[in-house]
């Protein structure tokens, strides 16, 4: 026979700090506002979104593909462009 008592489930009392969801949501909103307010983050986001589009447009506008570059050779063989 065992003399150990069964485990008691943890019940927080008034002395135990609890993280409340509204506090977490409020903190995340505040941090998101601070990030959005930073100019470098805005510039990086615009470059990340528009960069691939500009690259694709430039490749479409080009009359030929650079056959000496690896990408140009692949594009010619796969008929991407």
Rosetta blueprint (number, residue, H / E / L):
1 X L
2 X L
3 X L
4 X L
5 X L
6 X L
7 X L
8 X L
9 X L
10 X L
11 X L
12 X L
13 X L
14 X L
15 X L
16 X L
17 X L
18 X L
19 X L
20 X L
21 X H
22 X H
23 X H
24 X H
25 X H
26 X H
27 X H
28 X H
29 X H
30 X H
31 X H
32 X H
33 X H
34 X H
35 X H
36 X H
37 X L
38 X L
39 X H
40 X H
41 X H
42 X H
43 X H
44 X H
45 X H
46 X H
47 X H
48 X H
49 X H
50 X H
51 X H
52 X H
53 X H
54 X H
55 X H
56 X H
57 X H
58 X H
59 X H
60 X H
61 X H
62 X L
63 X L
64 X L
65 X L
66 X L
67 X L
68 X L
69 X L
70 X H
71 X H
72 X H
73 X H
74 X H
75 X H
76 X H
77 X H
78 X H
79 X L
80 X L
81 X L
